[in-house]
Amino acid sequence: MSPKIPLGLLAVVSTLIVPTQALGQIQASERAVVAQTVDGTTLTLEYGRPVARGRELFGALVPWGVVWTPGANWATTLEVDKDIHLNGVEVPAGKYSVWAIPNRDHFTISLNRNPRIFHFVKPDSTSEQIHIAAAPTQASHVEMLTWSFPVVRGDGAVLNMQWGTTSVALQVVVQPSRPLVLTADRQAEFIGDYEMSFPPWTGWPAEGRLEIFATDGLLRGRLPFLLHPDDEFEFALIPSGGPRFNPGLLRGDQLFNVEIGINVEFVVEEGHATAVKFLSAGGDLLGEGPLVR
């Protein structure tokens, strides 16, 4: 005959067993890490992955107009080891918690300098936060919230967040690491004058002549107006791959910053440029013009 176990002892044993089993269960929102290196700059996201499980997501589980971390549990974090631009907004190197205010036709993505925040403790909006406008689009259903880099280029990438059928893409542009000096033959491909026209919304004059020339092995451009307040009329052209460049801003003839939010792209035919375009980091046309001399 088997010995009888006192009921009190059974109760104690059961309380010890249940937590042990619980520890082995799969959590509702597992943590994930995704990282991407672009021309020497590394972006790393760590986030919880909530599951849709048939629920209505945006506008219901995630209310419109309410601050939310695009993940679960501890706030999603973004770490960048060099300065970047996201949708044209400068993001200095560092680690941030990531927040979003979703709306039907637009999202605001906000980066907070405190990376360790639980999702219940939503940070107040301050001038120290970085706010980025983004447009949601419809996509095929994804059951688990997913951050990814679906596109990687030589000078940038696309950082995408998707959950359910809602997808939000951020254009990433990094500081180029390529050599600044081109050979004389390469410089000769682009040297000349270009008659430029610019859309009114840029705030630049409607027309202007862009001069491209070389000084001390560095390809340079000159416009009759400033790209930014306090800039010089003259700027360097920093190679970003093929016939594409970024304006290098000068102070006292010294390069102090690369404007990664503007791309200068030449059209090259039979070994020489015939036209040039100024493009935003997101691909919007800022200006264009043909070679005239």
N, C-alpha and C positions, 0 to 999 in steps of 0.2 A: 504494500500500500504506500502510495506517495505521501510524503509528509505534507501537512497543511501549512500554507503560508499565511500568516496573519494579514488581515485586510489593511491594516495601517502600513505594513511594509510594502504591500502592493501599490498603495497610493504614492509612497516615496519613490519607488522604482519607476512608476509611470511618469512622474514629473521630471525625472532625470533623462528618460528616453526621449520624450517629445522634443525638447530643445535640440538634442543631438540630431534628430531627424530633420528638424527645420533648417539646421545649418547646412544640410546637404541639398536643399531645394534650390531650384533656379530662381534668381531674383526677377522681379517683374520688369525691371529696366536695367539690363546689363550695361556695364561701362565699356566704352570703346575708345580707341585712339586712332586718328588718321593724320598722316604727316606727308608733306610734299616739299621737295627742294626745287626752286626755280632760279637758275643762274646764280647759285651760291647762297640764296636766301631760303631759309627753312620756315615753313608754317606748320604748326602742330595744333590740332584740336583734340580735346578730351571731353567726352560727353556721355550721358546716360541715354539709352535707346528705348523709349517707351514704345509699346505695341498698340496698334489701332484696335484690334479685337472687335471689329464691326461697329465701333463707335463713330458718331459724327464728330469730326475733329475741329476744324477752324470755324469759328462762329458759334461753337457749342462747348465742347470740352476745353478748347482754347478760345476764350471770348474775344470778340473784336474790341480793339481799343484798350486792352489791358496788358500790362507788362508781364512778360513770360520769358523764361529761359528756354531756348530751343534745344531741349534735351529733357532730363529728369533728375530729381534728387539734387545733388550738388550742381551748381550752375555750370553750364558748358564753358570751357575756357579756350581761348585762342592765344597762342604764343608765337611771336615772330622775332627772329634774331637780328633782323635789320629793318630799317624803315621801309614801309610799303605804302601803296595806295589801294583802297577798296572803293570801287565805284567812284573814283576820282577824289576820295577823301583821304588825307594823309593820316597814316597810322604809325606812330613812332615804335621802334623796337620795344618789346616788353611782353608781359603776360596779362591778359584781361579776362574778366568774366563777360559772357556774351548774353545779351538780352534782346528782346524783340517786342515791338508793339504791332500786332497784325491787324490789318484792315482788309476789306474786300478787294480794293484796287491798289493798295500799297502797303509796304512794311517799312518800319523804321528799325534798323539794327543798331543797337547801342553797345559800346565797349566801355567797361568800368575797370579802373585800375586795380581794384580789389578782386583778385581771382578766386578767392575762397569764400563763397557765399552760398548758403543753402537756398533752394528755390523759393521757399516761403518768404525769405527776407529780401524783398524786392527793393533795389536801391532807388533813391530819389534821383530825378534828373538834375544834373549840375553842369556847370560850364566845363568841368574837367572831363566829363564823359565825351566820347566821340560818337556822333550820330550819323548814320549812313542810310540814305534813301534807297529802297530796292523795290522792284516790281514783281509780284507773284505771277506765276503762269500755271496752267494746267498740264499735268503729265500723267503717265501710267501709274496705277496705284502701287505704293510701297508700304508694306505692312509695318515695318520698323522705321522710326525716324533715322535718317541717314545723312551724314555730312560726307561730301566727296569732292574730288578734283577731276571732273569729267574731261577737262581740256587743260593741257599744259603747253605753253609756247616758250620760245627762247627768252622772252622778256616778261612773261606774265602767265596767268592761269585763270581758270574759272573755279571759284569755290561755291559749291552748291549745297543747299539744305532742302531735303524733301521729306514729307510725311503725308501719307494718304495720296491724294492727287494734287497736292499743292507743292510747287517747287519755287525756290527763291535763289537766284544766282547773283553772285558778287564777282565783279571783274577785279582781278588781282594784277597789279603792275609792280615790278621790283626794280631796285636800283641796278643798272647794268654793270657788269664786271669786265666787259671787253676792253681791249686796249684803246686808248684815246687817239693815238696817232695812226693815220693811214699812210700808205705808200703814196708817192707822187702820182703814180698812174691812177690809183683809186681816187685821190683827191680830184684829178682832172675830170673824172666822170660827172662830177656834180657842180663844178665851178661855173658861175655865170649869173645873170640877172633874171629874175622871174617876176612877171606882173601878176600880183596877187589880188584876189577879191575875198572879202570876209562877210559872213552873215551878220545882220544887225545885232542878234542876241549875244554875240561874243563881246560886245562893248568896244571892239577895235574899230578903227576907221574902215570904211567900205572898201577902200583900195590902198595899195602900197607896194612899193618895189622891194623885193627881197634880194639882197646881194649875198652870194655865196663865194667865199674866197678862202685862202689858206695862209696861215701865219705860224711860223716855227713848227711846221708839220701838223698843226691842228686845224681841222676844217672849221670855219666859222660862218655865221650868218649875221646880217645886219638888216633891221627894219627901221622905217622912219618913226616908229612909235614903240612904247615899252610893252613887253608881254605881261609884266606885273609892275605895280608901283615900286619905285626905288630900284628897279633893275637897270642894267645898262642897255643901250640900243643894240650893242653887239653881244652875241652869245656864241658859245662853242656848240658844235654838233657832235654828240657822243654816239658812237656806233652802237646799234642794238640788234644787228643782224641784217645782212643783205643791204638793200638801199634804204633802210630805216635808221632814223637817228632820234635822240632826245635832246632838247635844248639844254646846254650846260650853262648855268647862270654864273656870271662873272662879277667879281668885286675887285676893282683895281687891277684888272688883267689876270686875276687869280680865280680859278674854278672853285666855287664854294658849294654848289649844289647842282644836282641833275633833276630837271623837271620831268618826272616820269609820268605826269598826267597829260603830256603833249607828245605826240609822235610826229616826226617830220619824215614823210615817205616820198621818195622820188620815183618817177616813171622813167626807166632807162631803156633806150632803144639804140641798138648798134654801138654800144660802148659809151653813150653819153646820155645824161638826163635830158628829157624833153619837157617835163612838167614836175610839179611838186604839190603835195597835199599836206595840210596840217590836220591831224586827227586827234580827238580826245582819247583817253585811255579806254573808253567804252566804244570807240569806233565812230563817234559823231564827227562830221566834217566841220572843221573850224575855219578852213580857208583853202584855196587852191589857185594855181596859176601856171601858165606856160613859160618856157624859157624864151627870152626875147633877145638875149645877147650872150 
